[in-house]
């Protein structure tokens, strides 16, 4: 007598019960959110109902001609100082990474000094440079012949002193940003470029720096925003920027708070636009990284598909 063994099919097996996932209750989070909502609502009510803010006066000065002139000068100082600071910062970063010990030490000393002293002190120092050097002489060092001599008071104007302070201070910070960006690139990239016959300078320009941009963009954007706000310090050396115009008008009208609010609104608008531009740049470089990473993968897939087709 044959015995037929019956094996239960997997389909016939009863499915295991699945427990319902219950999210963890967090009452503290809701309480904290409610407190924040009440605080924000109270702040909005105070801003709207407190007559001491004088929003009508703020609106009347927001587009006043002196304010717009000061805003234009603030933007001009930011653009010029940032552009020159980036160029000088790249040079200092390359010097810092150089195998020449003197160049590396000079770059380190520059960054150490201009990052270690306040920007306000630097601005006042350049503004009063004529106290130390009444005449700016151009010639050979160590008592050599002089080719030209300039009056320091005529050369170091308030605008020139402001540009010197802002550019040199920004270059010190940009040097460290560029150096960290270069250090983030694999050293094999530089070695491969050298193997292809590129000089070190050409390899830095065409291979290393383009790959370091992705790392450098976020801190560079933050530095640009910081520089925009730091330009308000040039008002102490009689440069008619936005803050100088605000202080000048408030000294005449005694409406300090409305004018400060008007200046703050302009700073908030410009920094918000800069933040949006920075975010777009970061997204663009992130997409380029994804496409470059997916490129070899697509190539391999196309080759494998071609091989299969040829085999048939």
Secondary structure as the mmCIF struct_conf table of DSSP 4:
data_model
#
loop_
_struct_conf.conf_type_id
_struct_conf.id
_struct_conf.beg_label_comp_id
_struct_conf.beg_label_asym_id
_struct_conf.beg_label_seq_id
_struct_conf.end_label_comp_id
_struct_conf.end_label_asym_id
_struct_conf.end_label_seq_id
HELX_LH_PP_P HELX_LH_PP_P1 UNK A 4 UNK A 6
HELX_RH_3T_P HELX_RH_3T_P1 UNK A 10 UNK A 12
BEND BEND1 UNK A 13 UNK A 13
HELX_LH_PP_P HELX_LH_PP_P2 UNK A 14 UNK A 25
HELX_RH_AL_P HELX_RH_AL_P1 UNK A 27 UNK A 49
HELX_RH_3T_P HELX_RH_3T_P2 UNK A 51 UNK A 53
HELX_RH_AL_P HELX_RH_AL_P2 UNK A 55 UNK A 62
TURN_TY1_P TURN_TY1_P1 UNK A 63 UNK A 63
HELX_RH_AL_P HELX_RH_AL_P3 UNK A 65 UNK A 96
TURN_TY1_P TURN_TY1_P2 UNK A 97 UNK A 97
BEND BEND2 UNK A 98 UNK A 99
HELX_RH_AL_P HELX_RH_AL_P4 UNK A 101 UNK A 116
BEND BEND3 UNK A 117 UNK A 117
HELX_RH_AL_P HELX_RH_AL_P5 UNK A 119 UNK A 127
TURN_TY1_P TURN_TY1_P3 UNK A 128 UNK A 128
HELX_RH_AL_P HELX_RH_AL_P6 UNK A 129 UNK A 132
BEND BEND4 UNK A 134 UNK A 134
STRN STRN1 UNK A 135 UNK A 139
TURN_TY1_P TURN_TY1_P4 UNK A 141 UNK A 143
STRN STRN2 UNK A 146 UNK A 151
HELX_RH_AL_P HELX_RH_AL_P7 UNK A 152 UNK A 155
BEND BEND5 UNK A 156 UNK A 156
HELX_RH_AL_P HELX_RH_AL_P8 UNK A 158 UNK A 183
TURN_TY1_P TURN_TY1_P5 UNK A 184 UNK A 184
BEND BEND6 UNK A 185 UNK A 185
HELX_RH_AL_P HELX_RH_AL_P9 UNK A 187 UNK A 195
TURN_TY1_P TURN_TY1_P6 UNK A 196 UNK A 197
HELX_RH_AL_P HELX_RH_AL_P10 UNK A 200 UNK A 203
HELX_RH_PI_P HELX_RH_PI_P1 UNK A 204 UNK A 208
HELX_RH_AL_P HELX_RH_AL_P11 UNK A 209 UNK A 230
HELX_RH_3T_P HELX_RH_3T_P3 UNK A 231 UNK A 237
TURN_TY1_P TURN_TY1_P7 UNK A 238 UNK A 238
BEND BEND7 UNK A 241 UNK A 241
HELX_RH_AL_P HELX_RH_AL_P12 UNK A 242 UNK A 253
HELX_RH_AL_P HELX_RH_AL_P13 UNK A 256 UNK A 311
#
